[in-house]
């Protein structure tokens, strides 16, 4: 069983025995990704605020807050790709 919360209510989802190992790996990878994003977020925010280069500043000025969120999501995707490449099988 996989337990969690959705809209404040506790839920349980049955996970078939043959998927348990894959589900555990997925959850572990999600936790690692979350840690990577939390570690990268302050550096990313500093970079955005400081505007390391005029080109970055121009790109960000043309992009609204939604675009900045998309840029942060791409950072997370890149971290996930990096992690899956470096993860031992």
Buried (B, 14 or more C-beta within 10 A) or exposed (E): EEEEEEEEEEEEEEEEEEEEEEEEEEEEBEEBBEEBBEEBEEEBEEEBEEBEEEEEEEEBEEEEEEEBEEBBEEBBEEBBEEEEEEEEE
